[in-house]
């Protein structure tokens, strides 16, 4: 093998090596872009989940408040019914007392 053939061979090998390096750099850049896309999506998801958790906490707080208000309404209604029952019993006693008079 002559010197020129060796130089040509080294040149071909060098070109193959450089092309392989370019391909690898391109592949690494594509992977970096994909990783960045995944990171961005994850950050958006985390922000969305954070907002959802906050909304869920607010909903829970409102539901607890609503249940408390409903319980109070039931107690007040029960008290009113008891007072009405007592008033009805008094009225019935008065009516019975009036009907027993000669």
C-alpha positions in Angstrom: 0.0 0.0 0.0 1.4 3.3 -1.1 1.5 6.5 1.0 -1.3 8.0 -1.2 -3.5 5.0 -0.6 -2.8 5.1 3.1 -3.7 8.8 3.2 -6.9 8.1 1.2 -7.8 5.4 3.6 -7.1 7.6 6.6 -9.2 10.3 5.0 -12.1 7.9 4.4 -11.9 6.7 8.0 -11.7 10.3 9.3 -14.7 11.3 7.2 -16.6 8.2 8.6 -15.6 9.2 12.1 -16.7 12.8 11.6 -20.0 11.7 10.1 -20.6 9.4 13.0 -19.8 12.2 15.4 -22.3 14.5 13.6 -25.0 11.8 13.8 -24.3 11.2 17.5 -24.5 15.0 18.2 -27.8 15.2 16.3 -29.2 12.2 18.2 -28.1 13.8 21.5 -29.8 17.1 20.6 -33.0 15.2 19.7 -32.9 13.4 23.0 -32.3 16.7 24.8 -35.3 18.2 23.1 -37.5 15.3 24.0 -36.3 15.4 27.6 -37.0 19.2 27.7 -40.5 18.5 26.3 -41.1 15.9 29.0 -39.9 18.2 31.7 -42.2 21.0 30.4 -45.1 18.7 30.3 -44.3 17.4 33.9 -44.1 21.0 35.1 -47.5 21.8 33.5 -49.0 18.7 35.0 -47.7 19.5 38.5 -49.1 23.0 38.2 -52.5 21.6 37.1 -52.4 19.1 40.0 -51.6 21.9 42.4 -54.5 23.9 41.2 -56.8 20.8 41.4 -55.7 20.1 45.0 -56.4 23.7 45.9 -59.8 23.6 44.2 -60.5 20.3 45.9 -59.6 21.7 49.4 -61.9 24.7 48.7 -64.7 22.4 47.6 -64.2 20.3 50.8 -64.3 23.4 52.9 -67.5 24.6 51.3 -69.1 21.1 51.6 -68.3 21.0 55.4 -69.8 24.5 55.8 -72.9 23.5 53.9 -73.3 20.3 56.0 -72.9 22.4 59.1 -75.6 24.8 57.9 -77.9 21.9 57.0 -77.4 20.4 60.5 -78.2 23.7 62.1 -81.4 24.0 59.9 -82.4 20.5 61.0 -81.9 21.3 64.7 -83.9 24.6 64.3 -86.6 22.7 62.4 -86.7 20.0 65.1 -86.9 22.7 67.8 -89.8 24.4 66.0 -91.6 21.1 65.6 -91.2 20.4 69.3 -92.5 23.8 70.2 -95.5 23.3 67.8 -96.1 19.9 69.3 -96.1 21.4 72.8 -98.4 24.2 71.7 -100.7 21.6 70.1 -100.8 19.6 73.3 -101.6 22.8 75.3 -104.3 23.7 72.8 -105.7 20.1 73.0 -105.8 20.3 76.8 -107.6 23.7 76.7 -110.1 22.3 74.2 -110.6 19.2 76.4 -111.1 21.5 79.4 -113.6 23.6 77.5 -115.5 20.6 76.3 -115.8 19.1 79.8 -117.6 22.2 81.2 -121.3 22.0 81.7 
